[in-house]
């Protein structure tokens, strides 16, 4: 492919109306692929910044890459950011291979840069050969349809404009336009799985089928179209079976009617971080109150259903009430002292019976109160919640309004304590409204 043809196709892609006014962060290593990407952007009208990661795995060569990209950006007045990572130290924080550690480190940093500098898209220099290698790696490890659909041109905020161009296309462009780049000597070794495929498998496939690249693109297109049909079906089932939100309730009997069960469970729960179908099947048959967690979600087994809920970011078990309005996740409470009872109040308390300051806290073992209407009889809150048949998630979301002596005034949204109810002699009131 001629260099000017590649530039024209690249510019046409950038002129897509969805990119109007957008800005980009380019991940530039200094190798041929990324330097071609950088040159293509420099010859466009797009607004972009450059980020370079030094993983300190190749000694002076890595420092040379960093300086090479830095000097290029300084010469061309391009906003530039660089960082040095301690990969070995990061590996010790979890069971990470070198490749996975580097991936996590760089993408976390890219996200921070994009947020800080208000950039819209992260751009990488992945090309067609990279996509073929990824396909073969996933195939060799065992994967479903999703793993065979390859990298996408767009994936959230990630944009890969070179994905349909071959390595040879990029090499021709670089030579025609006198582009300098840095060679990574590790690319010539067979240390990494990707390199073994690149050096030993792809050449054979291309020798057997001279049109292998074109055929691969056709295959990816077919697989992606099939995946779209599957996703439409999964979305239809999810809309039918997932009742409510935060938590969503899914009846177990409805799930068990799906065949093949393992495949449906994978597609329904994979996007929530649950990738093991065997774990999900075992979970369906677990005892009430059992739970499994992903990075962002939890599944809790209830009596005849499972509950799906995002893992909340707020973890405080006790919160002082220092103002007349407080917000905790989805719970908003407004407090108002008055000489009259408000028709809009969710609960009204005898103001004079309260020992301030107030606080909200979670339930603890042994907590009890005197439920209004039970004539001074004490009851454990655990028994109260059990009688209401609250699920494990519902119990966890219960908040208690307590006074300075930790007496329970109100089980928020459920029951007031007899000791704090209004009477005929009450003159001042605390109106509490759940907003």
SULJO-V39821 format. One record per backbone hydrogen bond with DSSP energy under -0.5 kcal/mol. CO is the residue of the C=O (numbers start at 1). NH is the residue of the N-H. If there is no record, write none. Layout:
co:CO nh:NH
co:CO nh:NH
This chain:
co:2 nh:6
co:3 nh:7
co:4 nh:8
co:5 nh:9
co:6 nh:10
co:7 nh:11
co:8 nh:12
co:9 nh:13
co:10 nh:14
co:11 nh:15
co:13 nh:16
co:16 nh:19
co:17 nh:20
co:19 nh:22
co:22 nh:47
co:23 nh:120
co:23 nh:121
co:24 nh:26
co:24 nh:49
co:25 nh:123
co:26 nh:28
co:26 nh:51
co:27 nh:29
co:30 nh:182
co:31 nh:35
co:32 nh:36
co:33 nh:37
co:34 nh:38
co:35 nh:39
co:36 nh:40
co:37 nh:41
co:38 nh:42
co:39 nh:43
co:41 nh:44
co:46 nh:48
co:47 nh:24
co:49 nh:26
co:50 nh:81
co:51 nh:28
co:52 nh:83
co:53 nh:55
co:54 nh:85
co:55 nh:87
co:58 nh:61
co:59 nh:63
co:60 nh:64
co:61 nh:65
co:62 nh:66
co:63 nh:67
co:64 nh:68
co:65 nh:69
co:66 nh:70
co:67 nh:71
co:68 nh:72
co:69 nh:73
co:70 nh:74
co:71 nh:75
co:72 nh:76
co:73 nh:78
co:74 nh:77
co:79 nh:50
co:81 nh:52
co:83 nh:54
co:85 nh:87
co:86 nh:90
co:87 nh:91
co:88 nh:92
co:90 nh:93
co:91 nh:94
co:91 nh:96
co:94 nh:96
co:97 nh:101
co:98 nh:102
co:99 nh:103
co:100 nh:104
co:101 nh:105
co:102 nh:106
co:103 nh:107
co:104 nh:108
co:105 nh:109
co:106 nh:110
co:107 nh:111
co:108 nh:112
co:109 nh:113
co:110 nh:114
co:111 nh:115
co:112 nh:116
co:113 nh:117
co:114 nh:118
co:114 nh:119
co:115 nh:118
co:121 nh:25
co:122 nh:159
co:123 nh:27
co:127 nh:131
co:128 nh:132
co:129 nh:133
co:130 nh:134
co:131 nh:135
co:132 nh:136
co:133 nh:137
co:134 nh:138
co:135 nh:139
co:136 nh:140
co:137 nh:141
co:138 nh:142
co:144 nh:148
co:145 nh:148
co:145 nh:149
co:146 nh:149
co:153 nh:160
co:155 nh:158
co:157 nh:122
co:158 nh:155
co:159 nh:124
co:160 nh:163
co:162 nh:128
co:162 nh:165
co:165 nh:128
co:166 nh:170
co:167 nh:171
co:168 nh:172
co:169 nh:173
co:170 nh:174
co:171 nh:175
co:172 nh:176
co:173 nh:177
co:174 nh:179
co:175 nh:178
co:183 nh:185
co:184 nh:187
co:185 nh:188
co:186 nh:189
co:192 nh:196
co:193 nh:197
co:194 nh:198
co:195 nh:199
co:196 nh:200
co:196 nh:201
co:197 nh:201
co:197 nh:202
co:201 nh:205
co:202 nh:206
co:203 nh:207
co:204 nh:208
co:205 nh:209
co:209 nh:212
co:211 nh:215
co:212 nh:216
co:213 nh:217
co:214 nh:218
co:215 nh:219
co:216 nh:220
co:217 nh:221
co:218 nh:222
co:219 nh:223
co:220 nh:224
co:221 nh:225
co:222 nh:226
co:223 nh:227
co:224 nh:228
co:225 nh:229
co:226 nh:230
co:227 nh:231
co:228 nh:232
co:229 nh:233
co:230 nh:234
co:231 nh:235
co:232 nh:236
co:233 nh:237
co:234 nh:238
co:235 nh:239
co:236 nh:240
co:237 nh:241
co:238 nh:242
co:241 nh:243
co:242 nh:244
co:243 nh:249
co:248 nh:308
co:249 nh:243
co:250 nh:306
co:251 nh:255
co:252 nh:256
co:253 nh:257
co:255 nh:258
co:260 nh:264
co:261 nh:265
co:262 nh:266
co:263 nh:267
co:264 nh:268
co:265 nh:269
co:266 nh:270
co:269 nh:272
co:269 nh:274
co:270 nh:273
co:273 nh:275
co:275 nh:277
co:276 nh:280
co:277 nh:281
co:278 nh:282
co:279 nh:283
co:280 nh:284
co:281 nh:285
co:282 nh:285
co:283 nh:286
co:287 nh:290
co:290 nh:301
co:292 nh:299
co:296 nh:311
co:297 nh:294
co:298 nh:309
co:299 nh:292
co:300 nh:302
co:300 nh:307
co:301 nh:289
co:304 nh:252
co:304 nh:253
co:305 nh:302
co:306 nh:250
co:307 nh:300
co:307 nh:309
co:308 nh:247
co:308 nh:248
co:309 nh:298
co:310 nh:312
co:313 nh:315
co:317 nh:362
co:319 nh:360
co:320 nh:322
co:324 nh:335
co:326 nh:333
co:328 nh:331
co:330 nh:332
co:331 nh:328
co:332 nh:435
co:333 nh:326
co:334 nh:433
co:336 nh:431
co:338 nh:429
co:342 nh:345
co:347 nh:432
co:349 nh:351
co:349 nh:430
co:350 nh:353
co:351 nh:354
co:354 nh:356
co:355 nh:404
co:358 nh:321
co:359 nh:402
co:360 nh:319
co:361 nh:400
co:364 nh:367
co:367 nh:381
co:367 nh:382
co:369 nh:371
co:369 nh:379
co:370 nh:418
co:371 nh:374
co:374 nh:377
co:379 nh:369
co:380 nh:384
co:381 nh:385
co:382 nh:386
co:383 nh:387
co:384 nh:388
co:385 nh:390
co:386 nh:389
co:391 nh:395
co:392 nh:396
co:393 nh:397
co:395 nh:398
co:399 nh:412
co:400 nh:361
co:400 nh:402
co:401 nh:409
co:401 nh:410
co:402 nh:359
co:403 nh:406
co:407 nh:403
co:407 nh:409
co:409 nh:417
co:410 nh:401
co:410 nh:412
co:411 nh:414
co:411 nh:415
co:415 nh:411
co:416 nh:372
co:417 nh:420
co:418 nh:421
co:420 nh:350
co:423 nh:426
co:428 nh:351
co:428 nh:352
co:429 nh:338
co:429 nh:431
co:430 nh:349
co:430 nh:432
co:431 nh:336
co:431 nh:433
co:432 nh:346
co:432 nh:347
co:433 nh:334
co:433 nh:435
